[in-house]
């Protein structure tokens, strides 16, 4: 099989896996973004945020507001992640003598860096739509609840480059997170496979557990950076100002508001992503 065919399959399988995972995680992500960006008196707890969102906005408008952009973005993101990871791994195999684990770390960081340029505009739009129904969340008088008007508004106000508001924090998050994500998955899969050394293929539950652990460790390792990124994008502000706002509003613990629900959603979503990707890769 040629390298081009391998790359195209990575793109296809990663796209499908990412889209399915996004449908699972999106309602949890909406709550996470609201906890990260809104005052504590509005949502004192995760449950109060869930209840308020449901009562005031309903299921679709509340929890799935703005899903079109991240659904498309998740497909692109995971396509970029898997194809970049595998291409970098192949390059390191050919030109270095690194250990397998070291190659995984570097390839994961490279994959995250590549994906960050896709993720930034997608997450900018997503975050704006996720808080658009909250009366005091918008920094401007115009609030949009659909993808295209939101994109148009951003470009009109700040130009095309405005779509990459928060790129630096997203880049940092994805470089670290990509390394953690892939490395955790490979370590967990190898450890579980060692329980049955005579069987070549991993069992379904092993893929699911490994993927779940990868998602949990990814989010736990980069959550403060993600909080800063969310504030940067919803408030159109710099990293320094975002840091100051979080500290002023919530203190140090503000960097971890929404972590609980994020870890809960990370397990099934990432288990699904890796399982879908591995299954498609093995089947076709």
Residue pairs with C-beta under 8 A, 6 or more apart in sequence:
3 87
3 90
6 86
7 83
7 86
7 87
9 281
9 284
10 79
10 82
10 83
10 86
11 79
11 82
11 83
12 79
12 280
13 82
13 276
13 277
13 280
13 281
13 284
14 75
14 78
14 79
14 80
14 81
14 82
14 83
14 277
15 75
15 76
15 78
15 79
16 75
16 276
16 277
16 280
17 78
17 82
17 272
17 273
17 274
17 276
17 277
17 280
18 74
18 75
18 76
18 77
18 78
18 79
18 81
18 273
19 71
19 74
19 75
20 272
20 273
20 276
21 74
21 78
21 269
21 270
21 272
21 273
21 276
22 67
22 70
22 71
22 73
22 74
22 75
22 269
23 67
23 71
24 265
24 268
24 269
24 272
25 265
25 266
25 268
25 269
26 63
26 64
26 67
26 70
26 71
27 63
27 64
27 265
28 261
28 262
28 264
28 265
28 269
29 70
29 126
29 130
29 262
29 265
30 53
30 62
30 63
30 64
30 65
30 130
31 46
31 49
31 50
31 53
31 63
31 258
31 261
32 258
32 261
32 262
32 265
33 126
33 127
33 130
33 131
33 230
33 234
33 258
34 43
34 49
34 53
34 130
34 131
34 134
34 258
35 43
35 46
35 49
35 257
35 258
35 261
36 226
36 227
36 230
36 231
36 257
36 258
37 127
37 131
37 137
37 230
37 231
37 234
37 235
38 131
38 134
38 137
39 249
40 249
40 250
40 257
42 52
42 134
42 136
43 49
43 52
46 258
46 260
46 261
53 62
53 63
54 62
54 63
56 62
56 133
57 63
57 65
57 133
61 133
61 145
62 133
65 129
65 130
65 132
65 133
65 145
66 125
66 126
66 128
66 129
66 130
66 132
66 145
66 147
66 150
68 147
69 122
69 125
69 126
69 129
69 147
70 122
70 123
70 126
72 122
73 118
73 119
73 122
73 123
73 126
74 122
76 118
76 122
77 115
77 118
77 119
77 122
78 273
78 277
80 111
80 114
80 115
80 118
81 111
81 112
81 114
81 115
81 178
82 111
82 277
84 107
84 110
84 111
84 114
84 115
85 107
85 108
85 110
85 111
85 178
85 182
86 107
88 106
88 107
88 110
88 111
89 103
89 104
89 107
92 98
92 103
92 106
92 107
93 103
96 103
98 106
101 183
101 186
101 187
104 182
104 183
104 186
105 179
105 182
105 183
106 179
107 182
108 178
108 179
108 180
108 181
108 182
108 183
109 175
109 176
109 178
109 179
110 178
111 178
111 182
112 173
112 174
112 175
112 176
112 177
112 178
112 179
112 181
113 171
113 174
113 175
113 178
115 174
115 178
116 167
116 170
116 171
116 173
116 174
116 175
117 164
117 167
117 171
119 170
119 174
120 163
120 164
120 165
120 166
120 167
120 170
120 171
121 163
121 164
123 166
123 170
123 229
123 233
124 154
124 163
124 164
124 165
124 166
124 233
125 147
125 150
125 151
125 154
125 163
127 230
127 233
127 234
128 138
128 144
128 150
128 154
128 233
128 234
129 144
129 145
129 146
129 147
129 150
131 137
131 138
131 234
132 138
132 143
132 144
132 145
132 150
133 145
137 234
139 234
139 235
139 236
140 157
142 153
144 150
144 153
151 163
154 162
154 163
154 165
155 162
155 163
158 165
158 236
165 232
165 233
165 236
166 229
166 232
166 233
168 239
169 225
169 228
169 229
169 232
169 239
169 242
170 229
172 225
173 222
173 225
173 226
173 229
176 221
176 222
176 225
177 218
177 219
177 221
177 222
180 214
180 217
180 218
180 221
180 222
181 214
181 215
181 217
181 218
181 270
182 214
184 210
184 213
184 214
184 217
184 218
185 210
185 211
185 213
185 214
185 274
188 209
188 210
188 213
188 214
189 202
189 206
189 207
189 210
192 202
192 203
192 206
192 209
192 210
193 199
193 202
193 206
196 203
201 282
202 210
202 278
204 275
207 271
207 274
207 275
207 278
207 279
208 271
208 274
208 275
209 271
210 274
211 270
211 271
211 272
211 273
211 274
211 275
212 266
212 267
212 268
212 270
212 271
214 270
214 274
215 266
215 267
215 269
215 270
215 271
215 273
216 263
216 266
216 267
216 270
218 266
218 270
219 226
219 259
219 262
219 263
219 266
220 259
220 263
223 255
223 256
223 259
223 262
224 255
224 256
227 246
227 254
227 255
227 256
227 257
227 258
228 239
228 242
228 243
228 246
228 255
229 242
231 237
231 242
231 245
231 246
232 238
232 239
232 242
235 241
235 242
235 245
237 245
246 254
246 255
247 254
250 257
